[in-house]
Amino acid sequence: MGRIVIVGYKPKPGKAEALKALMKTHVQRLRQEGLATDRESILMEAADGTIVEVFEWVSADAIKSAHTNPAVLQMWSEYAEVCDYVPVGTLPEIGNLFSEFTPVD
């Protein structure tokens, strides 16, 4: 069964556009490895510039196998150059009854 996740990516200084460009390939690259479903991801931006993504892994086993997949490890190293992962619960928007974000296209 699929596993839907919500992830926060805080761009490093001066790396916001590089992060957004990388985000456009994220789920596609996971799909090429058989790890993400065909469900479209949702990308949005918090007021502080953090990019929030909602996407679906194929399964819990797919999440686990990503940690040893060379293509995914390479992609994660690219992410490490442009952002830090942050818990979405730390974003002020999450405290609102209706958490609003700006769409990222």
N, C-alpha and C positions, 0 to 999 in steps of 0.2 A: 504494500500500500504506500502511496506517495506521502511525503512529509513536506508540508509547507513551512517555510522559515521566513523570518523577518530579520534583516541584517542592517546595521548602521556602519557607514564608512565615512570617517571624518578626514577630509583631504588635508594633506600636509601643506604648509605655507607655499603658495604659488603653484599648487598641483591640482586645483579644482577642475580645470578643463581636461587635464590628462586623465583624471579619475573618471570624469563623465565619458570620455572616449573609450576607456577600458570597460566601463559598465555596459556599453553597447554590444560588447562581444562576450560578456560573462556567461550567460545562460547558453548561448549558442555553443560555446566551447565545452561546457559541461554536457550538453546533448551529444556532441561528437564523441564523447567518451562513454555515452550510454548512462549518464548519471542524473540528468534532469529530464523532466517530462516536457511534453509539447505545450503545457500551459504557459501563456504569456506572462512574463514577469511584469511587475509594476515598479517603476523608479520614481522617487519623489525626493524633494529637497527640504530639509528643515531650515528654520530661520538662521541658524548658525552655520549653514553651508554643508552640514552632514547629509550625505546621500543615504536614503533608506530604500532598501530593495525587498520585495516580497517575491519569492519564487518557490518552485516545487522540485524537490529531489525525487527520484524514482522510488526510493525506499530508504529505510534506516541503514540498510547494508550499503547502499550507494554512498551515503554520507561517510560511513566508516572507510570504504574502499578509496574514497577521494584522498585520504591522508597518506596513501602509498602510490597514487597514480602520478607518474612522471609529468604528464601534461598539466595536471591540476597543480602540482607542486610548482611548476614553472610559472603558471598563471598567478598563483598566490605570491610568488616572489615579485612579480610585476606590481601586484597590489601593494606589497610592503614598501615599494618605492614611492607610492603616491598617496597612501592613506594609512590610518590606524583604524582598527575595528573598535566600535563603541557599542555598549548595550543600548538598545533603543529606549529602554526604560529611563535612561538618563536625559533624554531630550525633553525640554519643557512641554512640547506639544502633546506628549503622551499623557500628561496629567489632565488634559481636557476631555470632557465627555465625548466630543467629536474632535479627534486629532486631525488638524488640517496641515497639509503640506503642499508645496508647489510641485506640479508635475515636471518630470524631466523627460524630454523627448529625445 
